[in-house]
Amino acid sequence: MANKIKFNINGDTFNSFVSKLSDLSSIDDSVRLKIDKDDVLMYSILGNQILLAFKNFLIPTKDLIDVKDDMDYQLDLVIPNVKKFVKNLSLIKDVNKVSIEFNYKESSDDDSIYLVRYFQIACGRFKINWVGGEHNNETREINKEMLEKNLNIKNMEMAKAEDVKQITGYTIGGVSPVGHLKKVNIYIDKNLDRFKDLYAAAGHPNCVFKISFINLVQITNGSILDITE
C-alpha cells in the first residue's frame, strides 16, 4: 500500500540543495537520498560491481525541511535523470513557498524504512512530478533479447530520431503513448504495475500526464510484456 507524506522546504537552503544535486550529477545521473530526523545523506555512485567514483553531502534535516522531532522512520529516495530534474527546479522562482510530497511504501525488510516510489515538488500552481528510481541501485532498461524473443524479431535496433518524428509526430523525449500519426503497436512493461500512478510523456520533453497502469493499458490497447532487466 502506498502512503504520502509532505514537508515544506526551507527557502534559505533550497538553492544550496539544488547546487548539491547538480554537483553530484557530475558523478552519475542518479542521486540517492536517505532522510531521517537528524540528517539528509545525499550521494552518487559510479560503478556497480566495481566502485569507480563516489561523492556525498551530509546536511541537517531541519536545514532542508520542516521535519518533526517524532519522525521515527527513514525515507530512501533515488532521483533518476538528475540533470533534467535540476533544470526543472531552476524554473522555481519563489523558493520560500516550495513543498515536497513523497509517495512511498514500507520496505519489506524494515518497516521503519520508507521507499519513495515517486514525489512532487510544488510551488503554488507550478508542480514537478518525478518517479523514483530503483532502490537496488540499478535503473531498469529494456532487455533487447527479451523483447526480440517476445516479438519474434531478430536484430532489433533503436529507431532513429527522424523516424520517430515521422511515425509518431513527437520528438524523442516527449513521445506520448497515444495520439500517433501512424498506427503503432504498444508494448508495456509489466513491472510498471507496481506503481499506483504512472507519468507518461505528453508530447513534449517537459510535459507529462498522470495515469494508472490499468488505464494506460486501456487507452493504448497495449500488450503487457516482461521486457526490462
NORPESUL-V740447 format. One record per residue. N is the residue number from 0. PSI is psi as a letter, one per 40 degrees, with the letter a starting at -180 (none if undefined). Layout:
N|PSI / N|PSI
//
This chain:
0|h / 1|i / 2|i / 3|i / 4|i / 5|i / 6|i / 7|i / 8|h / 9|h / 10|d / 11|d / 12|e / 13|d / 14|d / 15|d / 16|d / 17|d / 18|d / 19|d / 20|d / 21|d / 22|d / 23|d / 24|e / 25|e / 26|d / 27|i / 28|e / 29|h / 30|h / 31|h / 32|h / 33|h / 34|h / 35|a / 36|e / 37|d / 38|i / 39|h / 40|h / 41|h / 42|i / 43|h / 44|h / 45|h / 46|i / 47|c / 48|d / 49|h / 50|h / 51|d / 52|i / 53|h / 54|i / 55|i / 56|i / 57|h / 58|i / 59|h / 60|d / 61|e / 62|e / 63|d / 64|i / 65|g / 66|i / 67|i / 68|d / 69|e / 70|h / 71|f / 72|i / 73|h / 74|h / 75|h / 76|h / 77|h / 78|h / 79|i / 80|f / 81|d / 82|d / 83|d / 84|d / 85|d / 86|d / 87|d / 88|d / 89|e / 90|e / 91|h / 92|d / 93|g / 94|e / 95|e / 96|f / 97|h / 98|i / 99|h / 100|h / 101|h / 102|h / 103|i / 104|i / 105|i / 106|h / 107|e / 108|d / 109|h / 110|e / 111|e / 112|h / 113|h / 114|h / 115|h / 116|d / 117|i / 118|i / 119|h / 120|h / 121|i / 122|g / 123|b / 124|e / 125|h / 126|i / 127|h / 128|h / 129|h / 130|h / 131|i / 132|a / 133|h / 134|e / 135|f / 136|e / 137|i / 138|h / 139|h / 140|i / 141|h / 142|h / 143|d / 144|d / 145|d / 146|d / 147|d / 148|d / 149|d / 150|e / 151|f / 152|h / 153|i / 154|f / 155|i / 156|i / 157|i / 158|i / 159|i / 160|d / 161|d / 162|d / 163|d / 164|d / 165|d / 166|d / 167|d / 168|e / 169|i / 170|i / 171|h / 172|e / 173|f / 174|h / 175|i / 176|e / 177|i / 178|f / 179|i / 180|d / 181|i / 182|h / 183|i / 184|h / 185|h / 186|h / 187|h / 188|h / 189|d / 190|e / 191|e / 192|e / 193|e / 194|h / 195|d / 196|i / 197|i / 198|h / 199|i / 200|i / 201|f / 202|e / 203|i / 204|d / 205|e / 206|h / 207|i / 208|i / 209|h / 210|i / 211|i / 212|d / 213|d / 214|d / 215|d / 216|d / 217|d / 218|d / 219|e / 220|f / 221|i / 222|h / 223|h / 224|i / 225|g / 226|e / 227|i / 228|none
//
